[in-house]
Amino acid sequence: MDKLVTLKIDGRSVTVPAGTMIVDAAKELGIVIPVFCYHPKLKPAGMCRVCLVDVGRPQMDRATGAPVLNEDGTPKIAFGPKLETACTTPVSEGMVVWGATEKVMEARKDVLEMLLTSHPLDCPVCDKGGECPLQNLTMKFGPGESRFKFDEKKHLAKRVPLGELILLDRERCIQCGRCVRFQEQLADDPVIGFYNRGRSIQITTFSTPGFDSIFSGNTTDICPVGALTTSDFRFGARAWEMKEKPSICTQCPVGCNIMYNIRREAKSSGRMVIKRVMPRQNEEVNEIWICDKGRFTYHYAESPERLTSPLIRRDGELVQVGWEEAVSYAADKVKAAGSSLAVIASGRLSNEDLFTLKTFSNRINGKAILHTTISGGDWVSRCGLTPGSNLGELGGNDTILVFASDLHEEAPLWWLRVKTAAERGACLIVVNPRKTRLDKYACHTLRYVYGEEGKALQEITSSSGEIASAVKEAENLVIFYGSEGLGLAQSAYVAESLAGVLQSGGRVGKPNNGLVAVWQKGNDQGAWELGFRTDEKLQETISAAMGVYIAGADPASEDPQLKIALQRAGFVIVQDLFLTETAKLADVVLPARAVMEREGTAVNGERRLQHYLPAIPAPVGTRADHEITSAIAQAAGLDLLEISVESIFERMTAEPGVFEGITLMQLGEVKEQRPSIGRNWKYYGGTSYDNHHGLGLVLPLNTEVPLLTAKKAVPVTEVIAGRLLAVPVTRLYDRGGTVTASDMLKERISSGVVSLHPEDAGKLGANTGDRVVLKFAERELECGLELNPDQPSGVALVVRSMGAMLAAPAEVAVVVKTAAKDS
Amino acid sequence: MSEIFLLRNRLIPGLNQFKVYLENDGFATWKKAVTSLKPEDMVNEVKASGLRGRGGAGFPTGLKWSFLPNTIWPHYVVANADESEPGTFKDRELLEFNPYQFLEGLMLASYAVRAQAAYIYFRGEFWQIAQKFDERIAELTAAGLLGDHLFGTDYSLRVYTHLGAGAYICGEETALLESLEGKMGQPRLRPPFPAVYGLFGMPTVINNVETLTNLPIIFGKGVPYFRSQGTEKSPGTKIFSLSGRVNKPGNYELPLGTTFRELIYTHGEGILNGAKIKAIMPAGASSALIPATEAALDTPMDYESVPTLGCALGSASVMILDETTNASDLVNDTVHFFAHESCGKCTPCREGTFWMSRIVDRIASGKGKKEDIDLLESVAGQIQNKCLCALGEFSIVAVQSAIKNFRADFDARVES
């Protein structure tokens, strides 16, 4: 229990925990003390001096230590000779603070006047106008005119790229240091810093590429002026012209709460377009942050490559047809297949799409398959996080175990949340075959050889050893498992074993205890909850079925065996946004809608059900996935006609199970988020949006899934001498459709698809940048090479979604084709 | 007859050679301390001596040492050799010509607070002096005066040199620590103070070179001897760096309490060309311009008396202005100095010194107006009491006192 302190601010009494800064104690009373450099999620700096207040403390007699009293018995308050910064001064018992006296107001006016002497008169053209605390505070506390001679203003560069994503305007910068401190303290990427001193002090970047951090976009949110802007949004629109549409990011299983800012534009022929993606505050999911992938990869929705017309294969070619014809053609195929239809979906679909597909699949006694990189979602459903869980609460007595996952690449906001939990004292155990960005925060790191996950699992579950005790004795235990070097079979084994750890510890069902899978997409967990299952023998399933109905999945791009199976399949129906490799093999292609173009719900990796609304109208000719399924089902004589998301959701939540009884109203409930940040114009925490649209809720556990009995280990892949073990790994910026559609990110996608340890590369005479040939048992592939001293030797790490199509560990020989220096 | 504690190089030729220093009782006090004195007793002795910091703040040295908690280890001692105050050149003479007494003082301070590592932070421009110090430290190590298990005891001490890179702000103790740690030289928030959270977050004593050079005298010759010079509240001697419009500028070691008159007219041999003295700046560029009245000239130079004239004694860098000096020209120099040296961390100093530099340039160019003098005064007042550290606060002292005492000089430069 924190010690409490009572003090008075502007004559009003407030009681707060000891250690609270005056500026936050004031907020409790609704009193706003202006800040620029202070941010509640960063350590206080006391640099900008705009928060100066008059602070008095009870005078103590030096000799006796007793408080000195006034004649009327009240404690004598001694005020310091100087004003103090409210952001760096912690409260103390009996303190008296004046924030609204003439002396304090004069001080604020003085500081603002001084800031404006160098600040340019850019408001008419500055992006920040309308959501700018410097504007707001100047209106409230600043002088009406400046006494500084305009011609004597210092002129500085106004368009300095700190890398290609973030641009700096040196004249606008008020040197508050928030960006530098965010990068150092939170993002652990100190790639920007101050350079020079005095009035010449400026922000500069140290990395190549510039501002090399996946969290760089957040600095433009917390920058109090228009100094930092993204190249994506810069000069895009005025803040007040845009409307706000709340949504969820579906690029990874964190499910960050976001806001799309949209505007109707002449240059888009009168269409509503998305101008930018902003974070929406949800302290239990993403706090006030999003990663750059979530911020910048919305452009795929407006790509000219979007499918806008159904296609049917005639004489070997895909030709455009109308919806009725396409639906009826697909329905005929479906009817003919009967129960011999494989339904394959991905975690890109909403729960409503998946529920419709599952219902459809049930009706025809077909198989509902989830196409994804890793398995084990049934264990997550049984042993996952429960209501009341919040990574932001984990600390000193808790343990977090991260198994086979490079969170920085796979789920950036979980990396951030786990790292800050470790900084609060949580014991972090990182179990991975290679070094990752979490290692430096770990209490224990355990390395195992790719393919020998079993040995690592043994150490975790053994009766002795530091790691085993940290796991057993933790007050709360959260376990993450990801896709590092794992395919479906290996990950299922890992998930079962880790679920077993939670079960044997009696932790299943307790808040802040559970298994979390680091899926590839935003709603993989939803698919598991709705009954979809991965299929380790998908190739055989496809071959055995009369036909395949694929929604939102692209197996032909990810696995060469599946591509062959699909080429030979009886018929293939595909609904997707683009003409993917899978769609190119289809008999019918139906154009679907992107997540920002329709309503839906999704379940994130922490099993939080969240609701999103459409932000922009969908391209003409497209339909939502569930609408397509319903139409095909209807045409095939199956009664499945719900069209609205609300009514599907009602059906979904009427069934017994984890969704039972949940309403959309519940998902729309909000509660006060602390610390209060978003857009409160006087106390400025950043342009992240307040959350008025819903925090979602965590699902109860699925007790229908039976508890673990026996685990089967996966045989280790044999590797002949001279060859290497190729394993699939995930990287944040890959060549998936959503990333490549955002042209601005192209410098961030590495050209290397496979990485080798320098020792192995040396034996092959290979160097970074070489083009190499990967010779697998059944195929060959040419791609770019990188060297990585932080990975073990004997292994070739093959990045997913970059064209190499490796789904599970396999043996490979690597040969140099073209050396970088010769190309 | 006043005693010389510090500039003993002027009495003993070649004192900056190791063997000469050894021949003159060099490091006997050091050996005595390590083998027979208790650190707590040494702290009390320095308290009793009344020694005050000679870097400018005049804080009681013994009291500063006593703030180090004996529950947090290790302790560090840092010698502030970043002498950058304009008009101050006393430490330089000590470092060049009486270096071993300074080192012995640094070592005594380290032993007294049980530090096993001491650092000397030299301003970057002293790189040659620092190079020489590396040699001197090697000499001491070879002679068994530094290193492990000194004189057969448990106590070990290593001394390291470190160079700054041309920033006045790194003389501010917390900015010095930041720079020593390899970070940008910007002051830290206080509290916590360096005595509790200093170098690498550990309890640290930071003392000026001159302060440390007094310690072999205090421990070698005793507190009564030390207190035989100076006044009751400001005991000891002080090196006064006299400069400006005097006939004999230079360093003069005199007892604290000596008057300005004696320093300027006896030792400095009066004003150049027999001109009339105009103002005294006792603390370098951070000074007020004190009108050189008879009363001012007769004021003793010590930590209590000088403030009655409206300025602190500071580092005793006494700069003299005469009737040929225009105060507004001088202020132009000090303002540019502070604008150039401002670290940029806090708004009032970063923006305020820049603003003042624009105004004083306008005045100096002849394009200024009467209102600009009022504006300059107002901006100085706007900076006052708002800054993160003393640099910003001191940047206005000369400005305000010059306008108050010598406004006519400013009037002469602006359009009438």
Interface residues (C-beta under 8 A of the other chain):
Chain A: P44 A45 G46 M47 C48 R49 V50 L52 P81 K82 L83 T88 A107 D110 V111 E113 M114 L115 T117 S118 R147 F148 K149 E152 K154 I174 Q175 G177 G193 F194 N196 R197 G198 R199 S200 I201
Chain B: A167 I169 M184 G185 L189 A339 H340 E341 S342 C343 G344 K345 C346 T347 P348 R350 E351 G352 T353 F354 W355 R358 R362 L375 S378 Q382 I383 N385 K386 C387 L388
